[in-house]
């Protein structure tokens, strides 16, 4: 007598209903689809605003990487980490590891909050910073480190005059 993986009551051997497993897999796939979409948009945004990357990028490691290797290195790093995280999530899912869903939720949450940051930055940017086709006009703004050095030089000359 051959045993089938699905019993007479419509359940798998593990006792979980097939419908519940299918819904969990669709949610898992939906979270990873969102994560990949947000990562692609983040890479597009970085490429589109590559001139002022140090002005808007929040991650100090990415700012350092852009200074050392340029925007191509940053995009390569973003692609590599996204592919690795996606592969790790699907590998955990295939092996039915208990960390598959928590890892997926952490990655999706990170990109959700990044997307939320982009939307808020778009809505709260002053009118003089907005352009027709971009979120922030960075060409007219000097990098932060130049502004900092100019302010420090101004304050030091002012203090020496006192």
N, C-alpha and C positions, 0 to 999 in steps of 0.2 A: 504494500500500500504506500503510495507517494503522499508526502505531506506538503501542503501548499503553504506559502507564507501568510496567507490570509485565512483565518478560521471561518467557521460557519456564522459567527456573529458579526462579521465584517471588520474584525480587529486584527491587527498584526500580532505576531507572537509576543511582542513586548507589552501588549495590552493597550497601546494607544490607538485611538480610532484613526482611520486613513484620512478622514476629512480634516481632523485637527493637524495632522502632520503636513498635509498639503497647504493648509492655511499658514502654518508656521514657516514653511519653505517660501511661500509667496511673500510674506512679510520680510523674511530674511533677504530675499532677492530685491524687494522694493527698497529696503534700507541701503543695500549695496549699489543699486542703480542711482539712488539719490546721492550717495557718497561720491561715486565716480563722476556724476554730472557736476556736482559742486567743485570737485577737484579740477575738472576740465575748465570750468568757468574761472576758477582761481588762477590757473595757468594762463588763460586768455587775458585776464585782467593784468597779470604780471607782465605779459608780453606787450600789451597795449600801453601800459604806463611804465615802461622800463626805464624811462629817463629819470623819473623821480622815485625810484623804488625805495630808497632809504627814507623818503618822506612819509610814505604810507604803510610800509611793511612793519608789522608788529613783532615779528619773530627775529630776535637778534642773530640767531644762527643763519637765517636766510640773508640778512643784511651783510653779515661777514662773508658768506659764500658768494654773494653778488660782487662784493669788493675784490675777492680773490680770483674768482673764475668767470665772472660775468653772468649775464642773464641766461645764457645757454646752459651753464652749470646749474643754475637755480631750477630751470625747467626740467632738466634731466633728473635732478634730485627729486622734484615733485612727482614726476612720472614714475620713477623707480620706487619711491615709497608708497605711492598709491597702488601700483601693481603688486608690490609685496604684501601690503595690508589686505588687499582683495583676495589674493591667492591664499594667504594665511587664514582668512575668514572662511573661504570655501573649503579649504583643507580641513579645518576644524569641524565644519558642518558635515563633510563627508565622513569623517572619522567619528562623528557623533560625540565630540568632546563637549564637556559642559561649558567651556568658555566661548563657544561659537557665538551664542546670542549676546552675552555681555560685551565681548570684543566688538561685535557688529554695532551694538548700541552706543558704545563709546566712540567709535569712528564716525558714525552717523551724527552723533551729538556735536562732535567737534566741528564738522562741516555745516551742521545746522546753525550753530552759533556764529560761525564765520559768515554764512550767508545773511544771517540777521544783522551782523555788523555792517556788511556791505549795504543792506537796505537802509539802515539807520544813517549811515554816512551819506548816502545819496539824498535822503530826505532833509538832513540837517546841514548840508554844505551850504555856505553862503552863495548868493547869486553870482558874485564876481569869480568864484572858483568853478562854477559849472560851465561846461561847454555843451555844444549841441550833441556830440556823439560820445562823450566820455563822462566819467563820474567826477573826476577832480582835474582841475587845470594845474599841472605841476610844472610846466615849462617856465612860468614866470616866477616861480619860487626857488630861491637858492636852497641847496641841501641844508639840513639842520646843523651839521657840524660847522659849516661856514658861518651861519648866523650866530652860533654860539661863540665862535672865535672873534667875530666882529664885535659882539657885545662885550666879551671879556677884554678885548683891546681898548674899547671905548671906556669901560669902567676903570681899567688900569691907568690910562692917560688922565682921566678925570681925577682919580685919587692922587696921582703924582702932582697935579697942579694945586691941590689943597695943601 
